[in-house]
Structure formats: structure tokens, C-alpha cells
């Protein structure tokens, strides 16, 4: 074998338990064919190695997106709204925080 080992155990096989959770808050809506509102996603990963060295790891990230309508237009009635109609000027802000 050339180079450092790529596994934690001496047998070359690592076993681990893994848990992942996601929480999503979606407060978006379609206004005149454009997405308006905000969306937040929180994700957490936990892992525990099963073996002699018992490694433990975690990771989490928070992603936030805000869709802002730049043109304050009246809402059209449902009969005249089309998903292929004109799109209004839109600004979106995105922020992500993560710890790996």
C-alpha cells in the first residue's frame, strides 16, 4: 500500500450510523406569474462511526432566500393570470451559513 490509509479502521471497512433532518419554512406565493415571499431551510447531519475509534461528526447549514417584487402591481384576477405571461421585475436575496 502506498500512501496514508483512507479508512479509520484497520480492516479497510468503516461502518457508521447517520441521521439527517431538514426543516423547511416556505412562505412563497405566485403573484402575476412571479414568485414572491421568503423561504428558509435548516439542515442538520449527525454521524457516528461504529468501530474501534468511534468518530463523531456533525454538519449544519441554514439557507435563506427572499424574493422581492420591485414593481408594485395590482394582482390580476385568476381568469387573466397565465404562467406564461410577462414576468415582473424581481430582486432575490440569498444567504447561506454552514458549518462543516
Secondary structure, 3 states (H helix, E strand, C coil): CCCCCCCCCCCCCCEEEEEEEEEEEEEEEEECCEEEEEEEEEEEEEEEEECCCCCEEEEEEEEEEEEEECCCCCCCCCCCCCCCCCCCCEEEEEEEEEEC
